[in-house]
Amino acid sequence: VQLQASGGGLVEPGGSLRLSCTASGFSLDYYAISWFRQAPGKEREVVSCISSLDSATYYTDAVTGRFSISRDNAANTVYLQMNGLRPEDTAVYYCATESECHYSDFSFWGQGTLVTVSS
């Protein structure tokens, strides 16, 4: 039973990446999934969340209009499409399951994937 985050890498400012959060050994159908990030020397912050009930979405102000979260229950995966990346988006990105967005009753965490935005 695990949650795996992947898709990070090095990208130039203005570029795009798609992160994936894939579950094995359990179904994501009944969970909300949140993406967090933690930059060096900074606290972890929530970036986005997608609800389990109606796939309603939430974005922190810093990424609204640039990032898009979606889920593919058949693939047991949640995606975070990141466009218009900026140097300040550089961080380790984590995904986690909750019973619903903002409940903070985290059951599973992915291991983190590093996103570096630099020219």
C-alpha positions as CSV (number, residue, x, y, z in Angstrom):
1,V,0.0,0.0,0.0
2,Q,1.6,3.2,-1.1
3,L,1.2,6.6,-2.7
4,Q,3.8,7.7,-5.2
5,A,4.4,11.2,-6.5
6,S,6.3,11.6,-9.7
7,G,6.9,13.9,-12.6
8,G,9.2,16.5,-11.1
9,G,12.3,17.9,-12.9
10,L,14.1,20.9,-14.1
11,V,12.2,23.4,-16.2
12,E,12.8,26.9,-17.4
13,P,10.6,29.8,-16.2
14,G,7.4,29.8,-18.2
15,G,7.6,26.1,-18.8
16,S,5.2,23.3,-17.8
17,L,5.3,20.0,-15.9
18,R,2.7,17.5,-15.0
19,L,3.0,15.7,-11.6
20,S,1.3,12.4,-11.0
21,C,0.1,10.9,-7.7
22,T,-0.6,7.2,-8.1
23,A,-1.9,4.8,-5.5
24,S,-1.1,1.1,-5.3
25,G,-2.8,-1.3,-3.0
26,F,-5.9,0.9,-2.4
27,S,-8.3,3.0,-4.4
28,L,-8.2,6.8,-4.5
29,D,-11.9,6.9,-5.3
30,Y,-13.0,7.7,-1.8
31,Y,-10.3,10.1,-0.9
32,A,-9.7,13.8,-1.5
33,I,-6.1,14.3,-2.7
34,S,-4.0,17.3,-1.8
35,W,-0.8,18.5,-3.3
36,F,1.7,20.3,-1.0
37,R,5.0,21.8,-1.5
38,Q,8.0,22.7,0.6
39,A,10.7,25.0,-0.5
40,P,14.1,25.1,1.2
41,G,13.9,27.0,4.5
42,K,10.1,27.4,4.2
43,E,7.1,25.7,5.8
44,R,5.1,23.2,3.9
45,E,2.1,24.8,2.1
46,V,-1.0,23.3,0.5
47,V,-1.0,24.0,-3.3
48,S,-4.2,22.3,-4.5
49,C,-6.9,19.8,-3.5
50,I,-9.5,17.8,-5.4
51,S,-12.5,16.5,-3.6
52,S,-13.6,12.9,-3.5
53,L,-17.3,13.7,-3.6
54,D,-17.7,15.9,-6.7
55,S,-14.1,16.6,-7.8
56,A,-14.4,20.2,-6.6
57,T,-11.1,21.8,-6.7
58,Y,-9.1,24.2,-4.5
59,Y,-6.0,26.3,-5.3
60,T,-3.8,28.5,-3.3
61,D,-3.8,32.0,-4.6
62,A,-0.2,31.8,-5.8
63,V,-1.0,29.1,-8.3
64,T,-4.6,30.0,-9.3
65,G,-4.8,30.3,-13.1
66,R,-1.6,28.4,-13.7
67,F,-2.0,25.0,-12.1
68,S,-4.8,22.5,-12.7
69,I,-5.6,19.4,-10.6
70,S,-7.6,16.5,-12.0
71,R,-8.2,12.9,-11.2
72,D,-8.5,9.7,-13.2
73,N,-10.1,7.1,-11.0
74,A,-9.6,4.4,-13.6
75,A,-5.9,5.0,-13.5
76,N,-6.0,5.5,-9.7
77,T,-4.1,8.7,-10.2
78,V,-4.4,12.4,-9.5
79,Y,-2.5,14.9,-11.7
80,L,-1.2,18.4,-11.1
81,Q,-0.7,20.2,-14.4
82,M,1.6,23.2,-13.8
83,N,1.9,25.8,-16.4
84,G,3.7,29.2,-16.4
85,L,6.1,27.9,-13.8
86,R,8.1,30.5,-11.9
87,P,11.3,30.3,-9.9
88,E,9.3,30.6,-6.7
89,D,7.5,27.4,-7.6
90,T,10.7,25.5,-6.9
91,A,10.1,23.0,-4.1
92,V,9.6,19.4,-3.3
93,Y,6.0,18.5,-4.1
94,Y,4.1,15.9,-2.1
95,C,0.6,14.4,-2.5
96,A,-1.5,13.1,0.4
97,T,-4.9,11.6,0.9
98,E,-7.6,13.1,3.1
99,S,-11.2,12.2,3.8
100,E,-12.1,15.5,2.3
101,C,-10.2,18.7,1.3
102,H,-8.9,20.7,4.3
103,Y,-9.8,18.0,6.8
104,S,-6.1,17.3,7.5
105,D,-6.8,13.7,8.4
106,F,-4.0,12.4,6.2
107,S,-3.9,8.7,5.6
108,F,-1.1,8.3,3.0
109,W,1.7,10.5,1.8
110,G,3.7,10.3,-1.3
111,Q,7.5,10.5,-1.1
112,G,7.9,13.8,-2.8
113,T,9.1,14.9,-6.2
114,L,11.5,17.8,-6.8
115,V,10.5,20.7,-9.1
116,T,13.2,23.1,-10.0
117,V,12.4,26.2,-12.1
118,S,15.5,27.9,-13.3
119,S,17.1,29.2,-16.4
